Structures are given as C-alpha cells and as structure tokens.
C-alpha cells in the first residue's frame, strides 16, 4: 500500500475543488437565459386594424390565450387602430 503524502492530498483536494467549481459555473451558465427570461419577459406591442369594439371580441381573446400559454415569459400588449401608428 502506498502512503499518501500531504502534497498528494493537497493535489487531490485542489483537483476535486476545481471540478466542483467548474460544475457550478457550468450549471449557472446554462440556467442564466432561463433566469433572465423569467425576470424580464419579452413584451410585444400588437396593433389591430380594427377599432375597439371588434378588437375586443376577435383579437383580445387570442391575445389573452397567448399570454396565458406563455407563462409570463412573453406578453402581448394589444392596441387598437390608430393607437400606435395611423391606419389611414
């Protein structure tokens, strides 16, 4: 049986500590995009060609279902005709 010296024990410790640190950094890097999306949702502005009466019955239900399916990662803000840009 080979007896380990203090130097060998230190090297083993440094190797293991380096592997654990690298694994932690890798896990953090892989989860970073998800964490960013969870705290900063993508917001889209959608302007429909129709006015408010038709938009509320036709477009708004679709926007609400999309926002629900996106689980807060993406969000559509609905605007009606002429609210963002002129529709002449």
PyMOL Python script that loads the backbone (N, CA, C, O; Angstrom):
from pymol import cmd

cmd.read_pdbstr("""\
ATOM      1  N   UNK A   1       0.846  -1.176   0.000  1.00  0.00           N
ATOM      2  CA  UNK A   1       0.000   0.000   0.000  1.00  0.00           C
ATOM      3  C   UNK A   1       0.893   1.242   0.000  1.00  0.00           C
ATOM      4  O   UNK A   1       1.872   1.326   0.741  1.00  0.00           O
ATOM      5  N   UNK A   2       0.528   2.195  -0.846  1.00  0.00           N
ATOM      6  CA  UNK A   2       1.311   3.413  -0.965  1.00  0.00           C
ATOM      7  C   UNK A   2       0.731   4.459  -0.027  1.00  0.00           C
ATOM      8  O   UNK A   2      -0.472   4.718  -0.029  1.00  0.00           O
ATOM      9  N   UNK A   3       1.595   5.045   0.763  1.00  0.00           N
ATOM     10  CA  UNK A   3       1.158   6.073   1.706  1.00  0.00           C
ATOM     11  C   UNK A   3       1.132   7.422   0.996  1.00  0.00           C
ATOM     12  O   UNK A   3       2.092   7.801   0.325  1.00  0.00           O
ATOM     13  N   UNK A   4       0.015   8.146   1.153  1.00  0.00           N
ATOM     14  CA  UNK A   4      -0.110   9.466   0.525  1.00  0.00           C
ATOM     15  C   UNK A   4       0.553  10.514   1.398  1.00  0.00           C
ATOM     16  O   UNK A   4       0.404  10.528   2.619  1.00  0.00           O
ATOM     17  N   UNK A   5       1.275  11.370   0.747  1.00  0.00           N
ATOM     18  CA  UNK A   5       1.911  12.469   1.461  1.00  0.00           C
ATOM     19  C   UNK A   5       0.946  13.648   1.519  1.00  0.00           C
ATOM     20  O   UNK A   5      -0.099  13.642   0.867  1.00  0.00           O
ATOM     21  N   UNK A   6       1.303  14.644   2.295  1.00  0.00           N
ATOM     22  CA  UNK A   6       0.467  15.842   2.394  1.00  0.00           C
ATOM     23  C   UNK A   6       0.333  16.540   1.053  1.00  0.00           C
ATOM     24  O   UNK A   6      -0.727  17.080   0.736  1.00  0.00           O
ATOM     25  N   UNK A   7       1.397  16.533   0.262  1.00  0.00           N
ATOM     26  CA  UNK A   7       1.377  17.176  -1.048  1.00  0.00           C
ATOM     27  C   UNK A   7       0.375  16.490  -1.975  1.00  0.00           C
ATOM     28  O   UNK A   7      -0.352  17.159  -2.710  1.00  0.00           O
ATOM     29  N   UNK A   8       0.336  15.161  -1.942  1.00  0.00           N
ATOM     30  CA  UNK A   8      -0.609  14.410  -2.773  1.00  0.00           C
ATOM     31  C   UNK A   8      -2.041  14.680  -2.321  1.00  0.00           C
ATOM     32  O   UNK A   8      -2.934  14.821  -3.156  1.00  0.00           O
ATOM     33  N   UNK A   9      -2.265  14.753  -1.034  1.00  0.00           N
ATOM     34  CA  UNK A   9      -3.604  15.034  -0.510  1.00  0.00           C
ATOM     35  C   UNK A   9      -4.062  16.427  -0.950  1.00  0.00           C
ATOM     36  O   UNK A   9      -5.224  16.623  -1.303  1.00  0.00           O
ATOM     37  N   UNK A  10      -3.147  17.377  -0.926  1.00  0.00           N
ATOM     38  CA  UNK A  10      -3.488  18.737  -1.357  1.00  0.00           C
ATOM     39  C   UNK A  10      -3.844  18.764  -2.835  1.00  0.00           C
ATOM     40  O   UNK A  10      -4.800  19.425  -3.241  1.00  0.00           O
ATOM     41  N   UNK A  11      -3.073  18.045  -3.634  1.00  0.00           N
ATOM     42  CA  UNK A  11      -3.356  17.997  -5.073  1.00  0.00           C
ATOM     43  C   UNK A  11      -4.728  17.385  -5.333  1.00  0.00           C
ATOM     44  O   UNK A  11      -5.493  17.888  -6.156  1.00  0.00           O
ATOM     45  N   UNK A  12      -5.033  16.304  -4.631  1.00  0.00           N
ATOM     46  CA  UNK A  12      -6.352  15.686  -4.795  1.00  0.00           C
ATOM     47  C   UNK A  12      -7.460  16.661  -4.402  1.00  0.00           C
ATOM     48  O   UNK A  12      -8.484  16.768  -5.078  1.00  0.00           O
ATOM     49  N   UNK A  13      -7.234  17.366  -3.297  1.00  0.00           N
ATOM     50  CA  UNK A  13      -8.233  18.339  -2.851  1.00  0.00           C
ATOM     51  C   UNK A  13      -8.426  19.439  -3.889  1.00  0.00           C
ATOM     52  O   UNK A  13      -9.558  19.819  -4.188  1.00  0.00           O
ATOM     53  N   UNK A  14      -7.333  19.950  -4.437  1.00  0.00           N
ATOM     54  CA  UNK A  14      -7.414  21.029  -5.433  1.00  0.00           C
ATOM     55  C   UNK A  14      -8.117  20.542  -6.696  1.00  0.00           C
ATOM     56  O   UNK A  14      -8.919  21.271  -7.280  1.00  0.00           O
ATOM     57  N   UNK A  15      -7.819  19.310  -7.121  1.00  0.00           N
ATOM     58  CA  UNK A  15      -8.485  18.754  -8.302  1.00  0.00           C
ATOM     59  C   UNK A  15      -9.991  18.647  -8.079  1.00  0.00           C
ATOM     60  O   UNK A  15     -10.783  19.047  -8.933  1.00  0.00           O
ATOM     61  N   UNK A  16     -10.376  18.110  -6.938  1.00  0.00           N
ATOM     62  CA  UNK A  16     -11.802  17.937  -6.642  1.00  0.00           C
ATOM     63  C   UNK A  16     -12.499  19.288  -6.491  1.00  0.00           C
ATOM     64  O   UNK A  16     -13.621  19.468  -6.965  1.00  0.00           O
ATOM     65  N   UNK A  17     -11.842  20.224  -5.837  1.00  0.00           N
ATOM     66  CA  UNK A  17     -12.429  21.557  -5.673  1.00  0.00           C
ATOM     67  C   UNK A  17     -12.587  22.247  -7.022  1.00  0.00           C
ATOM     68  O   UNK A  17     -13.573  22.947  -7.252  1.00  0.00           O
ATOM     69  N   UNK A  18     -11.626  22.055  -7.908  1.00  0.00           N
ATOM     70  CA  UNK A  18     -11.714  22.651  -9.249  1.00  0.00           C
ATOM     71  C   UNK A  18     -12.873  22.058 -10.034  1.00  0.00           C
ATOM     72  O   UNK A  18     -13.590  22.783 -10.724  1.00  0.00           O
ATOM     73  N   UNK A  19     -13.062  20.754  -9.937  1.00  0.00           N
ATOM     74  CA  UNK A  19     -14.174  20.108 -10.640  1.00  0.00           C
ATOM     75  C   UNK A  19     -15.525  20.593 -10.122  1.00  0.00           C
ATOM     76  O   UNK A  19     -16.438  20.856 -10.905  1.00  0.00           O
ATOM     77  N   UNK A  20     -15.646  20.708  -8.813  1.00  0.00           N
ATOM     78  CA  UNK A  20     -16.902  21.190  -8.227  1.00  0.00           C
ATOM     79  C   UNK A  20     -17.170  22.628  -8.652  1.00  0.00           C
ATOM     80  O   UNK A  20     -18.303  22.976  -8.985  1.00  0.00           O
ATOM     81  N   UNK A  21     -16.143  23.457  -8.643  1.00  0.00           N
ATOM     82  CA  UNK A  21     -16.297  24.851  -9.064  1.00  0.00           C
ATOM     83  C   UNK A  21     -16.688  24.940 -10.531  1.00  0.00           C
ATOM     84  O   UNK A  21     -17.575  25.714 -10.890  1.00  0.00           O
ATOM     85  N   UNK A  22     -16.037  24.156 -11.381  1.00  0.00           N
ATOM     86  CA  UNK A  22     -16.362  24.165 -12.811  1.00  0.00           C
ATOM     87  C   UNK A  22     -17.795  23.702 -13.050  1.00  0.00           C
ATOM     88  O   UNK A  22     -18.495  24.256 -13.897  1.00  0.00           O
ATOM     89  N   UNK A  23     -18.228  22.697 -12.312  1.00  0.00           N
ATOM     90  CA  UNK A  23     -19.605  22.220 -12.458  1.00  0.00           C
ATOM     91  C   UNK A  23     -20.595  23.301 -12.030  1.00  0.00           C
ATOM     92  O   UNK A  23     -21.629  23.489 -12.671  1.00  0.00           O
ATOM     93  N   UNK A  24     -20.282  24.000 -10.959  1.00  0.00           N
ATOM     94  CA  UNK A  24     -21.163  25.078 -10.504  1.00  0.00           C
ATOM     95  C   UNK A  24     -21.247  26.217 -11.494  1.00  0.00           C
ATOM     96  O   UNK A  24     -22.327  26.754 -11.742  1.00  0.00           O
ATOM     97  N   UNK A  25     -20.116  26.589 -12.061  1.00  0.00           N
ATOM     98  CA  UNK A  25     -20.095  27.659 -13.067  1.00  0.00           C
ATOM     99  C   UNK A  25     -20.859  27.226 -14.310  1.00  0.00           C
ATOM    100  O   UNK A  25     -21.604  28.018 -14.887  1.00  0.00           O
ATOM    101  N   UNK A  26     -20.682  25.982 -14.724  1.00  0.00           N
ATOM    102  CA  UNK A  26     -21.398  25.474 -15.894  1.00  0.00           C
ATOM    103  C   UNK A  26     -22.897  25.451 -15.681  1.00  0.00           C
ATOM    104  O   UNK A  26     -23.656  25.826 -16.575  1.00  0.00           O
ATOM    105  N   UNK A  27     -23.333  25.018 -14.514  1.00  0.00           N
ATOM    106  CA  UNK A  27     -24.765  24.991 -14.225  1.00  0.00           C
ATOM    107  C   UNK A  27     -25.346  26.397 -14.203  1.00  0.00           C
ATOM    108  O   UNK A  27     -26.461  26.617 -14.676  1.00  0.00           O
ATOM    109  N   UNK A  28     -24.611  27.331 -13.666  1.00  0.00           N
ATOM    110  CA  UNK A  28     -25.071  28.721 -13.639  1.00  0.00           C
ATOM    111  C   UNK A  28     -25.177  29.285 -15.046  1.00  0.00           C
ATOM    112  O   UNK A  28     -26.139  29.982 -15.367  1.00  0.00           O
ATOM    113  N   UNK A  29     -24.202  28.992 -15.879  1.00  0.00           N
ATOM    114  CA  UNK A  29     -24.213  29.498 -17.257  1.00  0.00           C
ATOM    115  C   UNK A  29     -25.374  28.913 -18.051  1.00  0.00           C
ATOM    116  O   UNK A  29     -25.977  29.606 -18.871  1.00  0.00           O
ATOM    117  N   UNK A  30     -25.689  27.655 -17.815  1.00  0.00           N
ATOM    118  CA  UNK A  30     -26.795  27.033 -18.543  1.00  0.00           C
ATOM    119  C   UNK A  30     -28.147  27.555 -18.085  1.00  0.00           C
ATOM    120  O   UNK A  30     -29.079  27.633 -18.885  1.00  0.00           O
ATOM    121  N   UNK A  31     -28.269  27.910 -16.825  1.00  0.00           N
ATOM    122  CA  UNK A  31     -29.557  28.380 -16.324  1.00  0.00           C
ATOM    123  C   UNK A  31     -29.731  29.887 -16.467  1.00  0.00           C
ATOM    124  O   UNK A  31     -30.817  30.398 -16.195  1.00  0.00           O
ATOM    125  N   UNK A  32     -28.710  30.603 -16.880  1.00  0.00           N
ATOM    126  CA  UNK A  32     -28.781  32.064 -16.972  1.00  0.00           C
ATOM    127  C   UNK A  32     -29.848  32.551 -17.944  1.00  0.00           C
ATOM    128  O   UNK A  32     -30.595  33.460 -17.581  1.00  0.00           O
ATOM    129  N   UNK A  33     -29.971  32.008 -19.154  1.00  0.00           N
ATOM    130  CA  UNK A  33     -31.012  32.514 -20.058  1.00  0.00           C
ATOM    131  C   UNK A  33     -32.418  32.323 -19.496  1.00  0.00           C
ATOM    132  O   UNK A  33     -33.271  33.197 -19.652  1.00  0.00           O
ATOM    133  N   UNK A  34     -32.665  31.188 -18.847  1.00  0.00           N
ATOM    134  CA  UNK A  34     -33.988  30.959 -18.282  1.00  0.00           C
ATOM    135  C   UNK A  34     -34.267  31.951 -17.159  1.00  0.00           C
ATOM    136  O   UNK A  34     -35.373  32.481 -17.057  1.00  0.00           O
ATOM    137  N   UNK A  35     -33.285  32.197 -16.331  1.00  0.00           N
ATOM    138  CA  UNK A  35     -33.466  33.155 -15.242  1.00  0.00           C
ATOM    139  C   UNK A  35     -33.731  34.548 -15.762  1.00  0.00           C
ATOM    140  O   UNK A  35     -34.540  35.279 -15.191  1.00  0.00           O
ATOM    141  N   UNK A  36     -33.062  34.927 -16.838  1.00  0.00           N
ATOM    142  CA  UNK A  36     -33.282  36.245 -17.429  1.00  0.00           C
ATOM    143  C   UNK A  36     -34.692  36.338 -18.000  1.00  0.00           C
ATOM    144  O   UNK A  36     -35.363  37.354 -17.822  1.00  0.00           O
ATOM    145  N   UNK A  37     -35.146  35.298 -18.680  1.00  0.00           N
ATOM    146  CA  UNK A  37     -36.485  35.315 -19.270  1.00  0.00           C
ATOM    147  C   UNK A  37     -37.559  35.332 -18.193  1.00  0.00           C
ATOM    148  O   UNK A  37     -38.610  35.946 -18.373  1.00  0.00           O
ATOM    149  N   UNK A  38     -37.305  34.671 -17.089  1.00  0.00           N
ATOM    150  CA  UNK A  38     -38.297  34.641 -16.021  1.00  0.00           C
ATOM    151  C   UNK A  38     -38.437  35.998 -15.352  1.00  0.00           C
ATOM    152  O   UNK A  38     -39.529  36.360 -14.913  1.00  0.00           O
ATOM    153  N   UNK A  39     -37.347  36.757 -15.265  1.00  0.00           N
ATOM    154  CA  UNK A  39     -37.426  38.054 -14.602  1.00  0.00           C
ATOM    155  C   UNK A  39     -37.690  39.195 -15.574  1.00  0.00           C
ATOM    156  O   UNK A  39     -38.165  40.253 -15.162  1.00  0.00           O
ATOM    157  N   UNK A  40     -37.392  39.002 -16.856  1.00  0.00           N
ATOM    158  CA  UNK A  40     -37.582  40.040 -17.868  1.00  0.00           C
ATOM    159  C   UNK A  40     -38.353  39.477 -19.054  1.00  0.00           C
ATOM    160  O   UNK A  40     -37.747  39.051 -20.038  1.00  0.00           O
ATOM    161  N   UNK A  41     -39.682  39.468 -18.974  1.00  0.00           N
ATOM    162  CA  UNK A  41     -40.441  38.890 -20.090  1.00  0.00           C
ATOM    163  C   UNK A  41     -40.303  39.725 -21.359  1.00  0.00           C
ATOM    164  O   UNK A  41     -40.093  40.937 -21.303  1.00  0.00           O
ATOM    165  N   UNK A  42     -40.424  39.059 -22.495  1.00  0.00           N
ATOM    166  CA  UNK A  42     -40.412  39.735 -23.788  1.00  0.00           C
ATOM    167  C   UNK A  42     -41.783  40.360 -23.977  1.00  0.00           C
ATOM    168  O   UNK A  42     -42.798  39.675 -23.851  1.00  0.00           O
ATOM    169  N   UNK A  43     -41.827  41.640 -24.276  1.00  0.00           N
ATOM    170  CA  UNK A  43     -43.105  42.335 -24.453  1.00  0.00           C
ATOM    171  C   UNK A  43     -43.258  42.755 -25.905  1.00  0.00           C
ATOM    172  O   UNK A  43     -42.394  43.420 -26.476  1.00  0.00           O
ATOM    173  N   UNK A  44     -44.365  42.355 -26.480  1.00  0.00           N
ATOM    174  CA  UNK A  44     -44.693  42.724 -27.854  1.00  0.00           C
ATOM    175  C   UNK A  44     -45.859  43.694 -27.838  1.00  0.00           C
ATOM    176  O   UNK A  44     -46.760  43.578 -27.008  1.00  0.00           O
ATOM    177  N   UNK A  45     -45.842  44.642 -28.749  1.00  0.00           N
ATOM    178  CA  UNK A  45     -46.975  45.551 -28.921  1.00  0.00           C
ATOM    179  C   UNK A  45     -47.648  45.190 -30.235  1.00  0.00           C
ATOM    180  O   UNK A  45     -47.010  45.185 -31.288  1.00  0.00           O
ATOM    181  N   UNK A  46     -48.927  44.891 -30.170  1.00  0.00           N
ATOM    182  CA  UNK A  46     -49.687  44.481 -31.344  1.00  0.00           C
ATOM    183  C   UNK A  46     -50.803  45.485 -31.579  1.00  0.00           C
ATOM    184  O   UNK A  46     -51.620  45.743 -30.695  1.00  0.00           O
ATOM    185  N   UNK A  47     -50.828  46.044 -32.774  1.00  0.00           N
ATOM    186  CA  UNK A  47     -51.915  46.955 -33.132  1.00  0.00           C
ATOM    187  C   UNK A  47     -52.787  46.265 -34.165  1.00  0.00           C
ATOM    188  O   UNK A  47     -52.298  45.822 -35.204  1.00  0.00           O
ATOM    189  N   UNK A  48     -54.073  46.176 -33.881  1.00  0.00           N
ATOM    190  CA  UNK A  48     -55.008  45.581 -34.818  1.00  0.00           C
ATOM    191  C   UNK A  48     -55.555  46.658 -35.747  1.00  0.00           C
ATOM    192  O   UNK A  48     -55.565  47.840 -35.407  1.00  0.00           O
ATOM    193  N   UNK A  49     -56.001  46.241 -36.906  1.00  0.00           N
ATOM    194  CA  UNK A  49     -56.549  47.198 -37.877  1.00  0.00           C
ATOM    195  C   UNK A  49     -57.923  47.697 -37.447  1.00  0.00           C
ATOM    196  O   UNK A  49     -58.357  48.773 -37.857  1.00  0.00           O
ATOM    197  N   UNK A  50     -58.596  46.918 -36.628  1.00  0.00           N
ATOM    198  CA  UNK A  50     -59.974  47.264 -36.266  1.00  0.00           C
ATOM    199  C   UNK A  50     -60.010  48.169 -35.039  1.00  0.00           C
ATOM    200  O   UNK A  50     -59.017  48.334 -34.331  1.00  0.00           O
ATOM    201  N   UNK A  51     -61.151  48.734 -34.818  1.00  0.00           N
ATOM    202  CA  UNK A  51     -61.357  49.562 -33.641  1.00  0.00           C
ATOM    203  C   UNK A  51     -61.590  48.709 -32.408  1.00  0.00           C
ATOM    204  O   UNK A  51     -61.528  47.481 -32.462  1.00  0.00           O
ATOM    205  N   UNK A  52     -61.856  49.371 -31.310  1.00  0.00           N
ATOM    206  CA  UNK A  52     -62.012  48.676 -30.038  1.00  0.00           C
ATOM    207  C   UNK A  52     -63.176  47.691 -30.007  1.00  0.00           C
ATOM    208  O   UNK A  52     -63.007  46.596 -29.471  1.00  0.00           O
ATOM    209  N   UNK A  53     -64.361  48.020 -30.558  1.00  0.00           N
ATOM    210  CA  UNK A  53     -65.478  47.068 -30.452  1.00  0.00           C
ATOM    211  C   UNK A  53     -65.175  45.702 -31.090  1.00  0.00           C
ATOM    212  O   UNK A  53     -65.415  44.664 -30.474  1.00  0.00           O
ATOM    213  N   UNK A  54     -64.656  45.707 -32.310  1.00  0.00           N
ATOM    214  CA  UNK A  54     -64.351  44.443 -32.975  1.00  0.00           C
ATOM    215  C   UNK A  54     -63.105  43.789 -32.375  1.00  0.00           C
ATOM    216  O   UNK A  54     -63.052  42.568 -32.230  1.00  0.00           O
ATOM    217  N   UNK A  55     -62.130  44.580 -32.035  1.00  0.00           N
ATOM    218  CA  UNK A  55     -60.895  44.046 -31.461  1.00  0.00           C
ATOM    219  C   UNK A  55     -61.110  43.326 -30.146  1.00  0.00           C
ATOM    220  O   UNK A  55     -60.458  42.316 -29.879  1.00  0.00           O
ATOM    221  N   UNK A  56     -62.017  43.831 -29.321  1.00  0.00           N
ATOM    222  CA  UNK A  56     -62.287  43.196 -28.030  1.00  0.00           C
ATOM    223  C   UNK A  56     -62.926  41.826 -28.200  1.00  0.00           C
ATOM    224  O   UNK A  56     -62.721  40.942 -27.369  1.00  0.00           O
ATOM    225  N   UNK A  57     -63.694  41.638 -29.262  1.00  0.00           N
ATOM    226  CA  UNK A  57     -64.385  40.360 -29.452  1.00  0.00           C
ATOM    227  C   UNK A  57     -63.577  39.371 -30.284  1.00  0.00           C
ATOM    228  O   UNK A  57     -63.743  38.161 -30.131  1.00  0.00           O
ATOM    229  N   UNK A  58     -62.709  39.862 -31.158  1.00  0.00           N
ATOM    230  CA  UNK A  58     -61.988  38.972 -32.065  1.00  0.00           C
ATOM    231  C   UNK A  58     -60.534  38.769 -31.631  1.00  0.00           C
ATOM    232  O   UNK A  58     -60.080  37.632 -31.507  1.00  0.00           O
ATOM    233  N   UNK A  59     -59.812  39.848 -31.403  1.00  0.00           N
ATOM    234  CA  UNK A  59     -58.369  39.757 -31.167  1.00  0.00           C
ATOM    235  C   UNK A  59     -58.034  39.558 -29.687  1.00  0.00           C
ATOM    236  O   UNK A  59     -57.140  38.779 -29.357  1.00  0.00           O
ATOM    237  N   UNK A  60     -58.731  40.243 -28.812  1.00  0.00           N
ATOM    238  CA  UNK A  60     -58.404  40.190 -27.384  1.00  0.00           C
ATOM    239  C   UNK A  60     -58.436  38.771 -26.811  1.00  0.00           C
ATOM    240  O   UNK A  60     -57.532  38.426 -26.050  1.00  0.00           O
ATOM    241  N   UNK A  61     -59.419  37.933 -27.131  1.00  0.00           N
ATOM    242  CA  UNK A  61     -59.379  36.558 -26.599  1.00  0.00           C
ATOM    243  C   UNK A  61     -58.138  35.775 -27.042  1.00  0.00           C
ATOM    244  O   UNK A  61     -57.596  34.980 -26.274  1.00  0.00           O
ATOM    245  N   UNK A  62     -57.693  36.000 -28.273  1.00  0.00           N
ATOM    246  CA  UNK A  62     -56.494  35.311 -28.759  1.00  0.00           C
ATOM    247  C   UNK A  62     -55.243  35.804 -28.030  1.00  0.00           C
ATOM    248  O   UNK A  62     -54.365  35.013 -27.684  1.00  0.00           O
ATOM    249  N   UNK A  63     -55.171  37.103 -27.804  1.00  0.00           N
ATOM    250  CA  UNK A  63     -54.025  37.672 -27.090  1.00  0.00           C
ATOM    251  C   UNK A  63     -53.994  37.147 -25.655  1.00  0.00           C
ATOM    252  O   UNK A  63     -52.930  36.797 -25.144  1.00  0.00           O
ATOM    253  N   UNK A  64     -55.141  37.093 -25.015  1.00  0.00           N
ATOM    254  CA  UNK A  64     -55.201  36.592 -23.641  1.00  0.00           C
ATOM    255  C   UNK A  64     -54.794  35.124 -23.559  1.00  0.00           C
ATOM    256  O   UNK A  64     -54.098  34.727 -22.624  1.00  0.00           O
ATOM    257  N   UNK A  65     -55.220  34.315 -24.525  1.00  0.00           N
ATOM    258  CA  UNK A  65     -54.834  32.898 -24.507  1.00  0.00           C
ATOM    259  C   UNK A  65     -53.334  32.739 -24.764  1.00  0.00           C
ATOM    260  O   UNK A  65     -52.698  31.868 -24.170  1.00  0.00           O
ATOM    261  N   UNK A  66     -52.765  33.564 -25.637  1.00  0.00           N
ATOM    262  CA  UNK A  66     -51.314  33.518 -25.868  1.00  0.00           C
ATOM    263  C   UNK A  66     -50.563  33.891 -24.596  1.00  0.00           C
ATOM    264  O   UNK A  66     -49.618  33.205 -24.207  1.00  0.00           O
ATOM    265  N   UNK A  67     -50.978  34.973 -23.950  1.00  0.00           N
ATOM    266  CA  UNK A  67     -50.296  35.413 -22.728  1.00  0.00           C
ATOM    267  C   UNK A  67     -50.369  34.339 -21.644  1.00  0.00           C
ATOM    268  O   UNK A  67     -49.415  34.148 -20.889  1.00  0.00           O
ATOM    269  N   UNK A  68     -51.492  33.646 -21.569  1.00  0.00           N
ATOM    270  CA  UNK A  68     -51.640  32.578 -20.583  1.00  0.00           C
ATOM    271  C   UNK A  68     -50.718  31.407 -20.915  1.00  0.00           C
ATOM    272  O   UNK A  68     -50.089  30.841 -20.022  1.00  0.00           O
ATOM    273  N   UNK A  69     -50.634  31.044 -22.195  1.00  0.00           N
ATOM    274  CA  UNK A  69     -49.788  29.920 -22.617  1.00  0.00           C
ATOM    275  C   UNK A  69     -48.303  30.231 -22.470  1.00  0.00           C
ATOM    276  O   UNK A  69     -47.498  29.318 -22.285  1.00  0.00           O
ATOM    277  N   UNK A  70     -47.932  31.495 -22.547  1.00  0.00           N
ATOM    278  CA  UNK A  70     -46.519  31.887 -22.463  1.00  0.00           C
ATOM    279  C   UNK A  70     -45.986  31.871 -21.031  1.00  0.00           C
ATOM    280  O   UNK A  70     -44.777  31.982 -20.830  1.00  0.00           O
ATOM    281  N   UNK A  71     -46.851  31.736 -20.042  1.00  0.00           N
ATOM    282  CA  UNK A  71     -46.451  31.653 -18.630  1.00  0.00           C
ATOM    283  C   UNK A  71     -45.577  32.819 -18.189  1.00  0.00           C
ATOM    284  O   UNK A  71     -44.645  32.634 -17.406  1.00  0.00           O
ATOM    285  N   UNK A  72     -45.867  34.009 -18.681  1.00  0.00           N
ATOM    286  CA  UNK A  72     -45.134  35.193 -18.255  1.00  0.00           C
ATOM    287  C   UNK A  72     -43.792  35.402 -18.927  1.00  0.00           C
ATOM    288  O   UNK A  72     -43.124  36.398 -18.650  1.00  0.00           O
ATOM    289  N   UNK A  73     -43.372  34.491 -19.808  1.00  0.00           N
ATOM    290  CA  UNK A  73     -42.093  34.664 -20.500  1.00  0.00           C
ATOM    291  C   UNK A  73     -42.221  35.636 -21.669  1.00  0.00           C
ATOM    292  O   UNK A  73     -41.262  36.323 -22.018  1.00  0.00           O
ATOM    293  N   UNK A  74     -43.402  35.692 -22.270  1.00  0.00           N
ATOM    294  CA  UNK A  74     -43.698  36.640 -23.344  1.00  0.00           C
ATOM    295  C   UNK A  74     -45.061  37.250 -23.057  1.00  0.00           C
ATOM    296  O   UNK A  74     -45.924  36.612 -22.454  1.00  0.00           O
ATOM    297  N   UNK A  75     -45.245  38.478 -23.492  1.00  0.00           N
ATOM    298  CA  UNK A  75     -46.511  39.161 -23.242  1.00  0.00           C
ATOM    299  C   UNK A  75     -46.839  40.046 -24.438  1.00  0.00           C
ATOM    300  O   UNK A  75     -45.991  40.791 -24.929  1.00  0.00           O
ATOM    301  N   UNK A  76     -48.079  39.952 -24.897  1.00  0.00           N
ATOM    302  CA  UNK A  76     -48.545  40.805 -25.985  1.00  0.00           C
ATOM    303  C   UNK A  76     -49.427  41.891 -25.385  1.00  0.00           C
ATOM    304  O   UNK A  76     -50.361  41.602 -24.637  1.00  0.00           O
ATOM    305  N   UNK A  77     -49.126  43.136 -25.716  1.00  0.00           N
ATOM    306  CA  UNK A  77     -49.958  44.273 -25.320  1.00  0.00           C
ATOM    307  C   UNK A  77     -50.776  44.660 -26.543  1.00  0.00           C
ATOM    308  O   UNK A  77     -50.214  44.978 -27.592  1.00  0.00           O
ATOM    309  N   UNK A  78     -52.083  44.637 -26.419  1.00  0.00           N
ATOM    310  CA  UNK A  78     -52.970  44.894 -27.549  1.00  0.00           C
ATOM    311  C   UNK A  78     -53.334  46.375 -27.632  1.00  0.00           C
ATOM    312  O   UNK A  78     -53.720  47.000 -26.645  1.00  0.00           O
ATOM    313  N   UNK A  79     -53.198  46.912 -28.843  1.00  0.00           N
ATOM    314  CA  UNK A  79     -53.607  48.281 -29.138  1.00  0.00           C
ATOM    315  C   UNK A  79     -54.555  48.226 -30.324  1.00  0.00           C
ATOM    316  O   UNK A  79     -54.427  47.371 -31.200  1.00  0.00           O
ATOM    317  N   UNK A  80     -55.494  49.135 -30.341  1.00  0.00           N
ATOM    318  CA  UNK A  80     -56.480  49.171 -31.419  1.00  0.00           C
ATOM    319  C   UNK A  80     -56.058  50.190 -32.474  1.00  0.00           C
ATOM    320  O   UNK A  80     -55.046  50.874 -32.318  1.00  0.00           O
ATOM    321  N   UNK A  81     -56.828  50.284 -33.529  1.00  0.00           N
ATOM    322  CA  UNK A  81     -56.497  51.149 -34.668  1.00  0.00           C
ATOM    323  C   UNK A  81     -56.168  52.566 -34.212  1.00  0.00           C
ATOM    324  O   UNK A  81     -56.871  53.144 -33.383  1.00  0.00           O
ATOM    325  N   UNK A  82     -55.097  53.111 -34.762  1.00  0.00           N
ATOM    326  CA  UNK A  82     -54.633  54.483 -34.540  1.00  0.00           C
ATOM    327  C   UNK A  82     -54.064  54.747 -33.144  1.00  0.00           C
ATOM    328  O   UNK A  82     -53.790  55.904 -32.824  1.00  0.00           O
ATOM    329  N   UNK A  83     -53.879  53.750 -32.320  1.00  0.00           N
ATOM    330  CA  UNK A  83     -53.294  53.993 -31.003  1.00  0.00           C
ATOM    331  C   UNK A  83     -51.767  54.081 -31.055  1.00  0.00           C
ATOM    332  O   UNK A  83     -51.173  54.855 -30.304  1.00  0.00           O
ATOM    333  N   UNK A  84     -51.134  53.318 -31.912  1.00  0.00           N
ATOM    334  CA  UNK A  84     -49.674  53.378 -32.039  1.00  0.00           C
ATOM    335  C   UNK A  84     -49.251  54.137 -33.290  1.00  0.00           C
ATOM    336  O   UNK A  84     -48.453  55.071 -33.219  1.00  0.00           O
ATOM    337  N   UNK A  85     -49.784  53.734 -34.420  1.00  0.00           N
ATOM    338  CA  UNK A  85     -49.473  54.385 -35.695  1.00  0.00           C
ATOM    339  C   UNK A  85     -50.778  54.640 -36.437  1.00  0.00           C
ATOM    340  O   UNK A  85     -51.749  53.910 -36.238  1.00  0.00           O
ATOM    341  N   UNK A  86     -50.820  55.663 -37.290  1.00  0.00           N
ATOM    342  CA  UNK A  86     -52.040  55.938 -38.053  1.00  0.00           C
ATOM    343  C   UNK A  86     -52.353  54.799 -39.026  1.00  0.00           C
ATOM    344  O   UNK A  86     -51.448  54.196 -39.602  1.00  0.00           O
ATOM    345  N   UNK A  87     -53.617  54.522 -39.196  1.00  0.00           N
ATOM    346  CA  UNK A  87     -54.041  53.457 -40.116  1.00  0.00           C
ATOM    347  C   UNK A  87     -54.840  54.018 -41.275  1.00  0.00           C
ATOM    348  O   UNK A  87     -55.760  53.363 -41.765  1.00  0.00           O
ATOM    349  N   UNK A  88     -54.509  55.207 -41.717  1.00  0.00           N
ATOM    350  CA  UNK A  88     -55.237  55.840 -42.828  1.00  0.00           C
ATOM    351  C   UNK A  88     -55.006  55.121 -44.123  1.00  0.00           C
ATOM    352  O   UNK A  88     -55.544  55.522 -45.155  1.00  0.00           O
TER     353      UNK A  88
END
""", "prot")
cmd.dss("prot")
cmd.show_as("cartoon", "prot")
cmd.util.cbc("prot")
cmd.orient("prot")
